[in-house]
Amino acid sequence: MAENNRKVRTSDLELKDRLVAINRVTKVTKGGRTFSFSAIVVVGDENGIVGYGLGKAGEVTAAIAKGVEDAKKNLIKVPIIKGTIPHQQESKYSGAIVFMKPASHGTGVKAGGAMRSVLESAGITDVLAKSKGSSNPHNVVKATFKALTEMRDAYMVSEQRRVELSKVFNG
């Protein structure tokens, strides 16, 4: 329900792309083997906006370029408070389970592999994260994105409850 509000337009954003994984795919036909490549790419402005995409092509560079274009179509806004996430979150996609917990300033990004790419691209500087279950980068990235879309900060909660924040904090 909050997903629709989180979509972001790509105009006037300076996005940096990170390659998460490249996979060589072989198709066997009667004429021999045909090789192609699939690449999963994460893009972000390191200021709360992040997206991921999958590109497939005959060459690695073309697959990465297609992945970047796909990622720019799937951008979301992530709530970040003082460099960390607003609350603890667990999410599952297929066989991959991810767990994220806010961390104090100076902790750094304690996450592995595919999760690290997504969190750093989003601009999260301090977080404790664990990936359980499947280590398939595609599923880990999608589970991390699912967790980030479910994140809510105080402003989002007050908007959903139709309560003004100044009344809540001032009494």
C-alpha positions in Angstrom: 0.0 0.0 0.0 2.9 2.4 0.7 4.8 1.1 -2.4 3.0 3.5 -4.8 4.1 6.5 -2.8 7.7 5.3 -2.9 8.2 5.3 -6.7 10.8 7.8 -7.8 11.4 9.5 -11.2 14.9 9.3 -12.7 15.0 12.9 -13.9 17.8 15.1 -12.4 19.2 12.2 -10.2 22.9 11.4 -10.2 22.8 7.6 -9.9 25.8 5.3 -9.3 25.6 1.7 -10.4 27.0 -1.4 -8.7 27.3 -4.8 -10.3 26.1 -7.5 -7.9 26.5 -10.6 -10.0 27.1 -11.9 -13.6 25.9 -15.3 -14.7 26.9 -17.0 -17.9 24.0 -18.9 -19.4 24.5 -21.7 -22.0 21.8 -22.8 -24.4 22.6 -26.0 -26.2 21.0 -26.5 -29.6 21.8 -29.0 -32.5 24.1 -26.3 -33.9 26.2 -26.2 -30.7 26.4 -24.1 -27.6 25.2 -20.5 -27.4 26.6 -18.4 -24.6 24.8 -15.4 -23.1 25.2 -13.3 -19.9 22.8 -12.1 -17.3 23.7 -9.3 -14.9 22.0 -8.1 -11.8 22.8 -4.4 -11.1 21.9 -2.0 -8.3 21.7 1.8 -8.8 21.4 4.5 -6.2 22.2 8.1 -5.4 23.5 7.2 -1.9 20.9 9.5 -0.4 17.8 7.3 0.1 17.0 6.3 -3.5 17.8 2.9 -4.8 16.7 0.5 -7.6 17.7 -2.9 -9.0 17.5 -4.4 -12.5 18.3 -7.5 -14.5 19.9 -7.4 -17.9 20.5 -10.2 -20.4 22.6 -10.0 -23.5 25.2 -11.8 -25.6 28.0 -9.7 -24.1 28.8 -8.8 -20.5 28.9 -5.0 -21.1 25.6 -5.0 -23.0 24.0 -7.1 -20.2 25.2 -4.6 -17.5 23.9 -1.6 -19.6 20.5 -3.3 -19.9 20.5 -4.0 -16.2 21.3 -0.3 -15.4 18.4 0.8 -17.6 16.0 -1.7 -15.9 17.2 -0.6 -12.5 16.4 3.1 -13.3 12.8 2.0 -13.9 12.4 0.4 -10.5 13.6 3.2 -8.1 12.3 3.5 -4.6 12.8 6.0 -1.7 14.1 4.5 1.5 13.7 6.2 4.9 17.1 6.9 6.5 17.6 8.4 9.9 21.1 9.6 10.9 22.7 7.1 8.4 20.8 4.1 9.6 17.4 2.4 9.1 14.4 3.5 11.3 13.7 0.1 12.8 14.5 -3.6 12.7 13.1 -5.5 9.7 13.0 -9.1 8.5 11.9 -10.1 5.0 11.7 -13.2 2.8 11.8 -13.6 -0.9 11.8 -17.2 -2.3 14.5 -19.0 -0.3 16.4 -15.9 0.8 15.7 -14.4 4.3 17.2 -11.1 5.3 17.3 -9.4 8.7 18.3 -5.8 9.2 18.8 -3.9 12.5 19.7 -0.2 13.1 23.2 0.5 14.3 24.8 3.4 16.1 27.0 5.9 14.3 30.4 4.5 13.3 29.4 0.9 13.1 29.5 0.7 9.3 27.6 -1.6 7.0 27.8 -5.1 8.5 26.3 -7.0 5.6 27.5 -9.5 3.1 27.6 -9.7 -0.7 24.4 -8.7 -2.4 22.9 -7.0 0.7 25.9 -4.8 1.1 25.6 -3.5 -2.5 21.9 -2.6 -2.0 22.4 -0.9 1.4 25.4 1.1 0.3 23.7 2.3 -2.9 20.7 3.4 -0.8 23.1 5.6 1.4 22.8 3.6 4.6 26.1 3.9 6.4 25.4 2.1 9.7 23.4 -1.1 9.8 23.7 -4.7 11.1 22.4 -7.2 8.6 22.2 -10.9 8.1 21.3 -13.0 5.1 19.9 -16.4 5.9 18.7 -19.3 3.7 19.5 -19.0 0.1 22.6 -17.1 -1.0 21.4 -16.6 -4.5 22.2 -13.0 -5.3 18.9 -12.4 -7.2 16.8 -13.5 -4.3 18.9 -11.8 -1.7 18.6 -8.5 -3.6 14.8 -8.9 -4.0 14.4 -9.8 -0.3 16.5 -6.7 0.7 14.3 -4.5 -1.5 11.2 -6.0 0.0 12.5 -5.2 3.5 13.4 -1.7 2.5 10.0 -1.0 1.0 8.4 -2.2 4.3 10.4 0.4 6.3 8.4 3.2 7.8 9.7 6.3 9.6 7.8 8.5 12.1 6.5 10.8 9.4 5.0 7.9 7.3 3.3 6.4 10.4 1.8 9.7 11.5 0.6 10.3 7.9 -1.1 6.9 7.9 -2.7 7.5 11.3 -3.6 11.0 10.3 -1.9 12.5 13.4 0.3 15.6 13.3 3.8 14.9 14.6 4.0 18.2 16.6 1.0 17.1 18.7 2.6 13.7 19.4 6.0 15.1 20.6 4.7 18.2 22.4 1.9 16.6 24.3 
